[in-house]
Amino acid sequence: MSTERRAPLDRKRVADTALKLLNEVGLEGLTLRAIAKELDVKAPALYWHFKDKQALLDEMATEMYRRMVAGAALDPADSWQERMLKANRGLRAALLSYRDGARVYSGSRFTGTDHAREMEANLRLFTASGFTLAQTVRANSTAYSYTIGFVIEEQGVKPLPGERREGYDVEERARLLAEFPLAAAAGAEIFEDYDRHFEEGLALIVAGVESWTRLG
């Protein structure tokens, strides 16, 4: 009989294992049974910690957030524009480090108050810059929704860096759409150079917020 002691089964260990397994099997393959097998426990043991898969996804999203902000101090000298750019660039980078990362994160509920410190600091920065609280929430929610949606679409084509799903060959797409030249040419603007496209879209959001606040 082995005398090796395993780490106790707790929420963090389950979430860490689930995030590791996520990169191997994706969200569709991430079942409580598969996670239990990876942990070398019976599936019912997980229900002591999570009532269902969504509860686990909530904890996974929370752990993703903890990792994203660990060691990343907010710069009090940031303008609101700089903070918006940094926050959404950081979010995209964090989500791209997990297969289906944006789908896990989207719609999940944080299981603790880990996010409150950064949220409070951002709210203070924006309101000190002349935004109302309602404007602050709307501006940041818009940028956040853009980033989440962008990464969901990006990961639909490139599940992980260096991978590309079959069926997203831009040259083949152009050939099939040859009688629609603009639609054919648009393929490279949709399915290539995601870094540049993300930055351009984010710049549009920032510019839009600037114009919106001047009108208000």
C-alpha positions in Angstrom: 0.0 0.0 0.0 1.4 3.4 -1.0 2.2 5.7 1.9 2.4 8.8 -0.3 0.2 11.5 1.0 -1.9 13.3 -1.6 -2.7 17.0 -1.3 -6.2 17.5 0.3 -9.0 17.9 -2.1 -10.3 21.5 -1.9 -11.8 24.0 -4.3 -8.5 25.5 -5.4 -7.0 22.1 -6.2 -10.0 21.1 -8.2 -10.0 24.4 -10.1 -6.3 24.2 -10.8 -6.7 20.7 -12.2 -9.7 21.7 -14.3 -7.8 24.6 -15.8 -4.9 22.3 -16.7 -7.2 19.8 -18.2 -9.1 22.5 -20.1 -6.1 23.1 -22.4 -6.1 19.4 -23.3 -9.7 18.7 -23.9 -11.5 22.0 -24.3 -14.7 23.1 -22.6 -16.8 20.5 -24.2 -14.6 17.7 -22.9 -14.2 19.2 -19.5 -16.6 17.0 -17.4 -16.6 16.4 -13.7 -15.9 12.8 -14.4 -12.8 13.7 -16.4 -11.6 16.0 -13.6 -12.2 13.4 -11.0 -10.2 10.9 -13.0 -7.3 13.4 -13.3 -7.4 13.9 -9.5 -7.7 10.1 -8.9 -10.9 10.4 -7.0 -14.5 9.4 -7.5 -16.7 11.9 -9.2 -19.1 12.3 -6.2 -16.2 13.7 -4.2 -16.3 16.8 -6.3 -19.9 17.5 -5.4 -18.7 18.3 -1.9 -17.1 21.4 -3.4 -19.2 22.2 -6.5 -22.9 21.5 -6.9 -22.6 21.4 -10.7 -20.4 22.3 -13.6 -21.4 25.9 -13.7 -20.3 26.3 -10.0 -16.9 24.9 -11.1 -16.7 27.2 -14.1 -17.3 30.1 -11.7 -14.4 29.0 -9.5 -12.2 28.5 -12.6 -13.0 32.0 -13.8 -12.1 33.4 -10.4 -8.8 31.5 -10.4 -8.1 32.8 -13.9 -8.7 36.3 -12.5 -6.4 35.7 -9.5 -3.6 34.6 -11.8 -4.2 37.5 -14.2 -3.7 40.2 -11.5 -1.1 38.4 -9.4 1.9 40.7 -9.2 0.4 43.2 -11.5 0.2 46.5 -9.7 -2.1 49.3 -11.0 -0.2 52.5 -11.9 -1.9 55.4 -10.0 -0.4 57.7 -12.7 -2.5 56.1 -15.5 -5.0 58.2 -17.4 -8.4 56.5 -17.8 -7.5 55.8 -21.4 -4.2 54.0 -20.4 -6.1 52.0 -17.8 -8.7 50.9 -20.2 -6.1 49.8 -22.7 -4.0 48.0 -20.1 -6.9 46.2 -18.5 -8.3 44.9 -21.7 -5.0 43.9 -23.2 -4.3 42.0 -20.0 -7.6 40.3 -20.0 -7.2 39.2 -23.6 -3.7 37.8 -22.9 -5.0 35.9 -19.9 -7.9 34.4 -21.8 -5.7 33.3 -24.7 -3.5 31.2 -22.3 -6.4 28.7 -21.9 -8.2 26.7 -24.6 -11.8 28.1 -24.6 -10.6 30.6 -22.0 -13.1 33.3 -23.1 -16.0 30.9 -23.0 -15.2 29.8 -19.5 -14.8 33.4 -18.3 -17.9 34.8 -20.1 -21.0 34.7 -17.9 -19.2 33.2 -14.9 -19.7 34.7 -11.5 -16.7 35.4 -9.2 -16.9 33.3 -6.1 -15.2 35.8 -3.8 -14.2 39.4 -3.6 -10.8 39.1 -5.2 -11.8 41.5 -7.9 -13.1 44.3 -5.6 -9.7 46.0 -5.0 -9.0 46.5 -8.7 -12.6 47.4 -9.5 -12.7 50.1 -6.8 -9.4 51.6 -8.0 -10.7 51.7 -11.6 -14.0 53.3 -10.5 -12.1 55.9 -8.5 -9.8 56.7 -11.5 -12.7 57.2 -13.9 -14.9 59.2 -11.6 -11.9 61.4 -10.6 -11.5 62.0 -14.4 -15.0 63.5 -14.6 -17.1 60.4 -15.4 -20.3 59.7 -13.5 -20.4 56.3 -11.9 -23.0 55.3 -14.5 -20.8 56.4 -17.3 -17.8 54.6 -15.8 -19.7 51.4 -15.6 -21.0 51.7 -19.2 -17.7 52.6 -20.7 -15.8 49.7 -19.0 -18.6 47.2 -19.6 -18.5 48.1 -23.3 -14.7 47.6 -23.5 -15.0 44.4 -21.5 -17.8 43.0 -23.7 -15.7 43.8 -26.8 -12.7 42.0 -25.4 -14.6 38.9 -24.4 -16.4 38.7 -27.7 -13.3 39.3 -29.7 -11.4 36.5 -27.9 -14.4 34.1 -28.3 -14.2 34.6 -32.0 -10.4 34.5 -32.1 -10.3 31.2 -30.2 -13.0 29.8 -32.5 -10.3 30.0 -35.2 -7.1 29.6 -33.1 -8.0 27.6 -30.0 -4.4 28.0 -28.6 -1.4 29.9 -29.9 0.1 28.0 -32.8 -3.1 26.0 -33.5 -5.7 26.8 -36.3 -9.0 25.0 -36.8 -9.6 23.3 -40.1 -11.8 25.3 -42.4 -10.2 28.7 -41.8 -7.8 28.8 -44.8 -8.0 32.4 -46.0 -6.7 31.6 -49.5 -9.2 28.8 -49.9 -12.0 31.1 -48.7 -11.0 33.7 -51.3 -11.1 31.1 -54.0 -14.6 30.0 -53.0 -15.8 33.6 -52.9 -14.1 34.6 -56.1 -17.3 36.1 -57.6 -17.6 38.3 -54.5 -14.3 40.2 -54.6 -14.8 42.4 -51.5 -16.1 39.6 -49.4 -13.2 37.4 -50.6 -10.7 40.1 -49.7 -12.3 40.7 -46.3 -11.1 37.3 -45.2 -7.6 38.5 -44.3 -9.2 41.3 -42.3 -11.3 38.9 -40.3 -9.2 35.8 -39.8 -5.6 37.0 -39.8 -3.5 39.3 -37.6 -5.6 39.2 -34.5 -3.2 41.3 -32.5 -3.5 44.3 -34.9 -7.3 43.9 -35.2 -7.8 43.8 -31.5 -5.7 47.0 -31.0 -7.6 48.8 -33.7 -11.0 47.8 -32.2 -9.9 48.8 -28.7 -8.7 52.1 -30.0 -12.2 52.6 -31.5 -13.8 51.9 -28.1 -11.5 54.4 -26.4 -12.2 57.1 -29.1 -15.9 56.4 -28.8 -15.9 56.8 -25.1 -14.0 60.1 -25.4 -16.6 61.4 -27.9 -19.5 60.2 -25.8 -18.3 62.0 -22.7 -17.9 65.2 -24.6 -21.5 65.0 -25.9 -22.7 64.2 -22.4 
